[in-house]
Amino acid sequence: MAGKPRLAVVSPFLDKQHGTERCVVEQVERLARNFEVHVYSNRVDDIDAAITWHRIPALPGPHLFAYCWWFLDNQVRRWWDQRVRCLRYDLIYSPGINCLDADVISVHIIFSEFYERVRDDLKLRKNPVKTWARLVHRRLYYALIKMLERLCYTRKDIQLAVVSTKVSRDLQRFYGRENQLSLIYHGWDPLRFGQSKRKDSRPQARRLLGLAESAFAVLLIGNDWKKKGLPCLLEAVARLDAPEIYILAVGTDTIAPYTAAIRRHGLQNRVWFLPVRPDVEFYYSAADAYVGPSLEDAFAMPPLEAMACGLPVIVSSQAGVSEVIAHRVDGLILEDPRDAQTLASMIGDLHRDAALRELLGKNAAQTAQYYTWDRNAEQLRAIIQKVLNSRHRLEQYPIPASH
């Protein structure tokens, strides 16, 4: 590793099962070709690259205290490594607010914007007394994160990489941040996803799930089904007189809030709640369309992965992924994520029109070719190089182009 610039990556945990963390793992695996990568984290899984992991012990207990411990401990640990072990870093990279000394931050969510959407739900007078302790804890946590966001995102010396123009608009709205911003969309892995892979795996995937060939399966993936638009999807499917349409909801959210709506809409046995799998491509193979009417999403990776598999997709205009889709060219965009009638019409069009499904799926796969993880990591590498260049370190630490 001699001669490579030394990069510190600061993230609470890394794996390929969560959105932001998946993005960072994919980036780290590719950045390790050009950098000596050191990861400061509670937990590291699924990284197929030569890195050095500096374990930060996790503190059990309420999330607010665990976060404060993490935030302080990773700062102290890196200070110790620098002063005592002479382990100096050329650049510090953080996905989100994890430290005060990051040089580059990738912004996946603006908590000030998120808090605006959930603020009414956190009011004590609207909730039972027994939930007040949890609500106060959440409000304190959001207040802390918002304070740290303002502290970091208003600093002009920190380069920010946003995952969508939606996030850049939120940065401008809440923090007046307009410069030192770079747009880097998420990506997908060509080794896992693709049209031919999906078609080859479709018969087995549907057989294992117990889906009849005549069934039309719409897929939704996410760990917050309300935010992902499941209530609107339930109502939309109920409006269609098509008992062969099934909903596959994949995630770890609680099912109980939706059982009454499922009964009310007469969708018993047609809504399948399915567990998360490491081979998520299994679900893309089984599905006939991906439908994600998100109330809000900085980007949303499942629709892009579905596109790479050649599935027709319906996404909300409130999801960042809609920025890479042209309506009725390589996907369908639902302008109002609460408009169940329009969503029903879109699902009905896909259900009835095999030619439309084929056209949208084919075009979607072509569009997805532009948004791979290789492209994502190369854009991040270019940002890092720009920061290093600004410090006049290029001669000492030349960064070769990725191949």
C-alpha positions as a Python dict, from the first residue, in 0.01 Angstrom:
ca = {
    (1, 'M'): (0, 0, 0),
    (2, 'A'): (306, 227, 4),
    (3, 'G'): (256, 548, -182),
    (4, 'K'): (-122, 545, -166),
    (5, 'P'): (-304, 832, 3),
    (6, 'R'): (-453, 733, 337),
    (7, 'L'): (-832, 764, 362),
    (8, 'A'): (-1040, 739, 680),
    (9, 'V'): (-1404, 634, 638),
    (10, 'V'): (-1626, 709, 939),
    (11, 'S'): (-1960, 526, 956),
    (12, 'P'): (-2149, 362, 1249),
    (13, 'F'): (-2176, 32, 1061),
    (14, 'L'): (-2126, -101, 711),
    (15, 'D'): (-2304, -383, 531),
    (16, 'K'): (-2492, -447, 208),
    (17, 'Q'): (-2834, -487, 370),
    (18, 'H'): (-2909, -117, 426),
    (19, 'G'): (-2928, 165, 171),
    (20, 'T'): (-2669, 421, 282),
    (21, 'E'): (-2436, 155, 420),
    (22, 'R'): (-2463, -49, 99),
    (23, 'C'): (-2358, 257, -98),
    (24, 'V'): (-2054, 315, 124),
    (25, 'V'): (-1947, -51, 104),
    (26, 'E'): (-1960, -40, -275),
    (27, 'Q'): (-1757, 282, -271),
    (28, 'V'): (-1499, 149, -24),
    (29, 'E'): (-1443, -168, -226),
    (30, 'R'): (-1351, 46, -527),
    (31, 'L'): (-1167, 324, -346),
    (32, 'A'): (-939, 61, -193),
    (33, 'R'): (-778, 29, -538),
    (34, 'N'): (-641, 382, -508),
    (35, 'F'): (-630, 448, -135),
    (36, 'E'): (-511, 294, 186),
    (37, 'V'): (-856, 272, 345),
    (38, 'H'): (-912, 277, 720),
    (39, 'V'): (-1270, 228, 843),
    (40, 'Y'): (-1383, 353, 1184),
    (41, 'S'): (-1704, 169, 1263),
    (42, 'N'): (-1895, -37, 1520),
    (43, 'R'): (-1945, -318, 1272),
    (44, 'V'): (-1818, -406, 925),
    (45, 'D'): (-1972, -679, 708),
    (46, 'D'): (-1975, -769, 339),
    (47, 'I'): (-1663, -572, 235),
    (48, 'D'): (-1463, -758, -27),
    (49, 'A'): (-1153, -539, -24),
    (50, 'A'): (-828, -490, 168),
    (51, 'I'): (-908, -236, 440),
    (52, 'T'): (-804, -170, 799),
    (53, 'W'): (-1096, -177, 1042),
    (54, 'H'): (-1073, 27, 1361),
    (55, 'R'): (-1353, -110, 1576),
    (56, 'I'): (-1548, 143, 1781),
    (57, 'P'): (-1734, -52, 2053),
    (58, 'A'): (-2108, 6, 2040),
    (59, 'L'): (-2280, 135, 2352),
    (60, 'P'): (-2603, -50, 2440),
    (61, 'G'): (-2905, 151, 2541),
    (62, 'P'): (-3119, 430, 2394),
    (63, 'H'): (-3021, 540, 2045),
    (64, 'L'): (-2947, 899, 2152),
    (65, 'F'): (-2683, 789, 2402),
    (66, 'A'): (-2540, 528, 2164),
    (67, 'Y'): (-2504, 793, 1895),
    (68, 'C'): (-2337, 1042, 2130),
    (69, 'W'): (-2092, 772, 2242),
    (70, 'W'): (-2018, 678, 1882),
    (71, 'F'): (-1972, 1039, 1776),
    (72, 'L'): (-1729, 1117, 2059),
    (73, 'D'): (-1545, 785, 2064),
    (74, 'N'): (-1460, 777, 1692),
    (75, 'Q'): (-1328, 1134, 1725),
    (76, 'V'): (-1110, 1042, 2023),
    (77, 'R'): (-992, 720, 1861),
    (78, 'R'): (-877, 899, 1548),
    (79, 'W'): (-707, 1170, 1758),
    (80, 'W'): (-522, 897, 1950),
    (81, 'D'): (-417, 722, 1628),
    (82, 'Q'): (-283, 1048, 1491),
    (83, 'R'): (-100, 1171, 1798),
    (84, 'V'): (25, 843, 1946),
    (85, 'R'): (41, 603, 1652),
    (86, 'C'): (136, 871, 1396),
    (87, 'L'): (-147, 747, 1175),
    (88, 'R'): (-227, 1060, 980),
    (89, 'Y'): (-500, 1072, 717),
    (90, 'D'): (-491, 1263, 393),
    (91, 'L'): (-869, 1284, 387),
    (92, 'I'): (-1166, 1192, 606),
    (93, 'Y'): (-1488, 1075, 439),
    (94, 'S'): (-1821, 1041, 619),
    (95, 'P'): (-2165, 932, 497),
    (96, 'G'): (-2380, 1176, 690),
    (97, 'I'): (-2302, 1343, 1022),
    (98, 'N'): (-2053, 1119, 1201),
    (99, 'C'): (-1773, 1358, 1295),
    (100, 'L'): (-1677, 1726, 1295),
    (101, 'D'): (-1356, 1698, 1094),
    (102, 'A'): (-1476, 1533, 771),
    (103, 'D'): (-1334, 1670, 447),
    (104, 'V'): (-1601, 1507, 228),
    (105, 'I'): (-1954, 1416, 338),
    (106, 'S'): (-2204, 1223, 129),
    (107, 'V'): (-2553, 1350, 211),
    (108, 'H'): (-2827, 1086, 197),
    (109, 'I'): (-3090, 1261, 408),
    (110, 'I'): (-3155, 1604, 558),
    (111, 'F'): (-3292, 1546, 908),
    (112, 'S'): (-3432, 1897, 929),
    (113, 'E'): (-3655, 1813, 632),
    (114, 'F'): (-3738, 1472, 775),
    (115, 'Y'): (-3832, 1625, 1110),
    (116, 'E'): (-4075, 1861, 939),
    (117, 'R'): (-4264, 1560, 805),
    (118, 'V'): (-4281, 1370, 1134),
    (119, 'R'): (-4310, 1663, 1376),
    (120, 'D'): (-4687, 1629, 1426),
    (121, 'D'): (-4650, 1258, 1499),
    (122, 'L'): (-4409, 1342, 1782),
    (123, 'K'): (-4643, 1578, 1971),
    (124, 'L'): (-4713, 1446, 2319),
    (125, 'R'): (-5079, 1550, 2324),
    (126, 'K'): (-5146, 1334, 2019),
    (127, 'N'): (-5004, 1018, 2174),
    (128, 'P'): (-5071, 797, 2478),
    (129, 'V'): (-4882, 885, 2796),
    (130, 'K'): (-4701, 551, 2789),
    (131, 'T'): (-4524, 657, 2466),
    (132, 'W'): (-4407, 998, 2591),
    (133, 'A'): (-4062, 880, 2703),
    (134, 'R'): (-3992, 735, 2357),
    (135, 'L'): (-4124, 1047, 2185),
    (136, 'V'): (-3911, 1280, 2399),
    (137, 'H'): (-3610, 1064, 2324),
    (138, 'R'): (-3673, 1090, 1949),
    (139, 'R'): (-3725, 1465, 1965),
    (140, 'L'): (-3397, 1511, 2153),
    (141, 'Y'): (-3216, 1292, 1900),
    (142, 'Y'): (-3354, 1489, 1604),
    (143, 'A'): (-3266, 1818, 1777),
    (144, 'L'): (-2906, 1701, 1818),
    (145, 'I'): (-2874, 1584, 1458),
    (146, 'K'): (-3025, 1908, 1328),
    (147, 'M'): (-2774, 2108, 1531),
    (148, 'L'): (-2484, 1901, 1395),
    (149, 'E'): (-2620, 1932, 1042),
    (150, 'R'): (-2621, 2309, 1072),
    (151, 'L'): (-2270, 2300, 1214),
    (152, 'C'): (-2131, 2086, 931),
    (153, 'Y'): (-2341, 2161, 625),
    (154, 'T'): (-2293, 2537, 649),
    (155, 'R'): (-1913, 2504, 643),
    (156, 'K'): (-1781, 2595, 301),
    (157, 'D'): (-1457, 2399, 357),
    (158, 'I'): (-1645, 2068, 355),
    (159, 'Q'): (-1720, 1916, 14),
    (160, 'L'): (-2069, 1767, 2),
    (161, 'A'): (-2182, 1489, -232),
    (162, 'V'): (-2562, 1464, -261),
    (163, 'V'): (-2748, 1156, -383),
    (164, 'S'): (-3014, 1355, -572),
    (165, 'T'): (-3109, 1709, -666),
    (166, 'K'): (-3391, 1671, -414),
    (167, 'V'): (-3128, 1656, -139),
    (168, 'S'): (-2946, 1957, -285),
    (169, 'R'): (-3272, 2154, -275),
    (170, 'D'): (-3320, 2055, 88),
    (171, 'L'): (-2965, 2170, 167),
    (172, 'Q'): (-3035, 2506, 10),
    (173, 'R'): (-3372, 2540, 181),
    (174, 'F'): (-3257, 2461, 534),
    (175, 'Y'): (-2892, 2564, 534),
    (176, 'G'): (-2851, 2799, 239),
    (177, 'R'): (-2586, 2566, 97),
    (178, 'E'): (-2538, 2613, -279),
    (179, 'N'): (-2166, 2570, -352),
    (180, 'Q'): (-1920, 2285, -298),
    (181, 'L'): (-2198, 2040, -393),
    (182, 'S'): (-2159, 1741, -622),
    (183, 'L'): (-2435, 1512, -744),
    (184, 'I'): (-2364, 1138, -731),
    (185, 'Y'): (-2657, 905, -796),
    (186, 'H'): (-2661, 557, -646),
    (187, 'G'): (-2570, 256, -855),
    (188, 'W'): (-2623, -117, -902),
    (189, 'D'): (-2403, -422, -940),
    (190, 'P'): (-2390, -579, -1292),
    (191, 'L'): (-2265, -903, -1137),
    (192, 'R'): (-2594, -945, -949),
    (193, 'F'): (-2861, -779, -1161),
    (194, 'G'): (-2954, -794, -1528),
    (195, 'Q'): (-3231, -878, -1773),
    (196, 'S'): (-3103, -1221, -1867),
    (197, 'K'): (-3040, -1314, -1502),
    (198, 'R'): (-3395, -1219, -1410),
    (199, 'K'): (-3554, -1411, -1698),
    (200, 'D'): (-3346, -1721, -1627),
    (201, 'S'): (-3434, -1715, -1257),
    (202, 'R'): (-3802, -1625, -1294),
    (203, 'P'): (-3953, -1979, -1311),
    (204, 'Q'): (-3768, -2101, -1003),
    (205, 'A'): (-3830, -1782, -801),
    (206, 'R'): (-4205, -1791, -866),
    (207, 'R'): (-4222, -2163, -795),
    (208, 'L'): (-4046, -2119, -459),
    (209, 'L'): (-4281, -1835, -364),
    (210, 'G'): (-4587, -2025, -482),
    (211, 'L'): (-4688, -1769, -746),
    (212, 'A'): (-4899, -1905, -1029),
    (213, 'E'): (-4787, -1809, -1378),
    (214, 'S'): (-5116, -1624, -1423),
    (215, 'A'): (-5049, -1406, -1117),
    (216, 'F'): (-4934, -1048, -1172),
    (217, 'A'): (-4695, -962, -888),
    (218, 'V'): (-4610, -602, -800),
    (219, 'L'): (-4308, -564, -575),
    (220, 'L'): (-4230, -307, -304),
    (221, 'I'): (-3908, -319, -99),
    (222, 'G'): (-3831, -109, 208),
    (223, 'N'): (-3809, -106, 586),
    (224, 'D'): (-4059, 178, 636),
    (225, 'W'): (-4370, 71, 444),
    (226, 'K'): (-4566, 384, 529),
    (227, 'K'): (-4291, 605, 388),
    (228, 'K'): (-4254, 373, 88),
    (229, 'G'): (-4622, 422, 6),
    (230, 'L'): (-4775, 87, 97),
    (231, 'P'): (-5111, 240, 208),
    (232, 'C'): (-5153, 403, -134),
    (233, 'L'): (-5050, 81, -309),
    (234, 'L'): (-5308, -120, -112),
    (235, 'E'): (-5584, 122, -208),
    (236, 'A'): (-5474, 132, -572),
    (237, 'V'): (-5477, -246, -614),
    (238, 'A'): (-5815, -262, -437),
    (239, 'R'): (-5959, -22, -697),
    (240, 'L'): (-5871, -267, -977),
    (241, 'D'): (-6108, -550, -1050),
    (242, 'A'): (-5820, -791, -1096),
    (243, 'P'): (-5791, -1067, -835),
    (244, 'E'): (-5480, -1198, -1011),
    (245, 'I'): (-5279, -893, -897),
    (246, 'Y'): (-5065, -965, -591),
    (247, 'I'): (-4853, -733, -376),
    (248, 'L'): (-4513, -855, -257),
    (249, 'A'): (-4401, -630, 31),
    (250, 'V'): (-4042, -703, 134),
    (251, 'G'): (-3891, -556, 451),
    (252, 'T'): (-3866, -570, 828),
    (253, 'D'): (-4146, -329, 920),
    (254, 'T'): (-4441, -418, 1143),
    (255, 'I'): (-4735, -581, 964),
    (256, 'A'): (-5002, -497, 1225),
    (257, 'P'): (-5077, -139, 1107),
    (258, 'Y'): (-5185, -272, 766),
    (259, 'T'): (-5400, -572, 854),
    (260, 'A'): (-5717, -366, 895),
    (261, 'A'): (-5667, -192, 560),
    (262, 'I'): (-5603, -525, 390),
    (263, 'R'): (-5933, -662, 525),
    (264, 'R'): (-6117, -342, 437),
    (265, 'H'): (-5991, -354, 80),
    (266, 'G'): (-6061, -727, 48),
    (267, 'L'): (-5697, -811, -23),
    (268, 'Q'): (-5661, -1108, 211),
    (269, 'N'): (-5421, -1366, 66),
    (270, 'R'): (-5314, -1116, -205),
    (271, 'V'): (-5068, -916, 6),
    (272, 'W'): (-4760, -1116, 92),
    (273, 'F'): (-4520, -980, 352),
    (274, 'L'): (-4182, -1132, 276),
    (275, 'P'): (-3849, -1130, 464),
    (276, 'V'): (-3538, -949, 351),
    (277, 'R'): (-3297, -1175, 162),
    (278, 'P'): (-2927, -1113, 90),
    (279, 'D'): (-3004, -1216, -270),
    (280, 'V'): (-3267, -947, -325),
    (281, 'E'): (-3250, -1022, -698),
    (282, 'F'): (-3465, -1327, -616),
    (283, 'Y'): (-3763, -1094, -567),
    (284, 'Y'): (-3696, -899, -886),
    (285, 'S'): (-3701, -1230, -1073),
    (286, 'A'): (-4038, -1324, -924),
    (287, 'A'): (-4207, -988, -985),
    (288, 'D'): (-4383, -849, -1293),
    (289, 'A'): (-4340, -483, -1196),
    (290, 'Y'): (-4186, -270, -926),
    (291, 'V'): (-4420, -13, -767),
    (292, 'G'): (-4276, 240, -521),
    (293, 'P'): (-4511, 534, -448),
    (294, 'S'): (-4277, 678, -183),
    (295, 'L'): (-4397, 971, 22),
    (296, 'E'): (-4032, 1078, 32),
    (297, 'D'): (-3700, 920, -60),
    (298, 'A'): (-3362, 1084, -107),
    (299, 'F'): (-3301, 830, -385),
    (300, 'A'): (-3430, 470, -333),
    (301, 'M'): (-3210, 193, -470),
    (302, 'P'): (-3466, -88, -530),
    (303, 'P'): (-3632, 87, -828),
    (304, 'L'): (-3292, 132, -998),
    (305, 'E'): (-3201, -233, -933),
    (306, 'A'): (-3541, -337, -1070),
    (307, 'M'): (-3474, -126, -1382),
    (308, 'A'): (-3137, -297, -1426),
    (309, 'C'): (-3327, -629, -1421),
    (310, 'G'): (-3557, -509, -1698),
    (311, 'L'): (-3864, -468, -1478),
    (312, 'P'): (-4112, -188, -1554),
    (313, 'V'): (-4119, 49, -1258),
    (314, 'I'): (-4358, 304, -1111),
    (315, 'V'): (-4195, 557, -879),
    (316, 'S'): (-4308, 867, -695),
    (317, 'S'): (-4194, 1212, -801),
    (318, 'Q'): (-4092, 1254, -435),
    (319, 'A'): (-3818, 990, -473),
    (320, 'G'): (-3477, 1097, -603),
    (321, 'V'): (-3464, 799, -839),
    (322, 'S'): (-3739, 967, -1044),
    (323, 'E'): (-3471, 1210, -1163),
    (324, 'V'): (-3314, 939, -1381),
    (325, 'I'): (-3649, 826, -1528),
    (326, 'A'): (-3838, 972, -1824),
    (327, 'H'): (-4213, 923, -1781),
    (328, 'R'): (-4358, 657, -2016),
    (329, 'V'): (-4013, 609, -2173),
    (330, 'D'): (-3824, 398, -1920),
    (331, 'G'): (-4072, 404, -1633),
    (332, 'L'): (-4383, 568, -1492),
    (333, 'I'): (-4374, 861, -1249),
    (334, 'L'): (-4660, 917, -1004),
    (335, 'E'): (-4670, 1291, -939),
    (336, 'D'): (-4875, 1270, -619),
    (337, 'P'): (-4772, 970, -402),
    (338, 'R'): (-5114, 976, -234),
    (339, 'D'): (-5310, 960, -560),
    (340, 'A'): (-5437, 602, -545),
    (341, 'Q'): (-5664, 644, -848),
    (342, 'T'): (-5378, 743, -1081),
    (343, 'L'): (-5159, 472, -934),
    (344, 'A'): (-5434, 218, -999),
    (345, 'S'): (-5454, 334, -1360),
    (346, 'M'): (-5076, 293, -1402),
    (347, 'I'): (-5076, -57, -1249),
    (348, 'G'): (-5374, -148, -1465),
    (349, 'D'): (-5192, -32, -1778),
    (350, 'L'): (-4892, -250, -1695),
    (351, 'H'): (-5114, -544, -1607),
    (352, 'R'): (-5315, -535, -1930),
    (353, 'D'): (-5044, -430, -2177),
    (354, 'A'): (-4761, -679, -2214),
    (355, 'A'): (-4607, -468, -2493),
    (356, 'L'): (-4589, -166, -2262),
    (357, 'R'): (-4424, -375, -1992),
    (358, 'E'): (-4171, -503, -2242),
    (359, 'L'): (-4092, -156, -2379),
    (360, 'L'): (-4056, 9, -2040),
    (361, 'G'): (-3849, -279, -1904),
    (362, 'K'): (-3615, -279, -2203),
    (363, 'N'): (-3564, 98, -2190),
    (364, 'A'): (-3523, 87, -1811),
    (365, 'A'): (-3239, -164, -1842),
    (366, 'Q'): (-3066, 60, -2095),
    (367, 'T'): (-3101, 365, -1871),
    (368, 'A'): (-2968, 176, -1570),
    (369, 'Q'): (-2643, 105, -1756),
    (370, 'Y'): (-2537, 464, -1684),
    (371, 'Y'): (-2572, 426, -1308),
    (372, 'T'): (-2340, 151, -1184),
    (373, 'W'): (-2142, 145, -862),
    (374, 'D'): (-1823, 178, -1068),
    (375, 'R'): (-1951, 512, -1195),
    (376, 'N'): (-2060, 618, -847),
    (377, 'A'): (-1722, 537, -690),
    (378, 'E'): (-1529, 700, -973),
    (379, 'Q'): (-1724, 1023, -922),
    (380, 'L'): (-1648, 1012, -550),
    (381, 'R'): (-1281, 943, -624),
    (382, 'A'): (-1274, 1250, -848),
    (383, 'I'): (-1416, 1462, -564),
    (384, 'I'): (-1154, 1329, -325),
    (385, 'Q'): (-882, 1400, -578),
    (386, 'K'): (-1014, 1754, -618),
    (387, 'V'): (-992, 1811, -243),
    (388, 'L'): (-640, 1669, -228),
    (389, 'N'): (-537, 1881, -524),
    (390, 'S'): (-660, 2189, -345),
    (391, 'R'): (-415, 2108, -68),
    (392, 'H'): (-128, 2078, -312),
    (393, 'R'): (-70, 1711, -231),
    (394, 'L'): (-99, 1566, -578),
    (395, 'E'): (277, 1551, -638),
    (396, 'Q'): (339, 1369, -313),
    (397, 'Y'): (44, 1133, -346),
    (398, 'P'): (-44, 1080, -712),
    (399, 'I'): (-386, 915, -748),
    (400, 'P'): (-401, 688, -1052),
    (401, 'A'): (-726, 671, -1247),
    (402, 'S'): (-943, 369, -1176),
    (403, 'H'): (-966, 97, -1440),
}
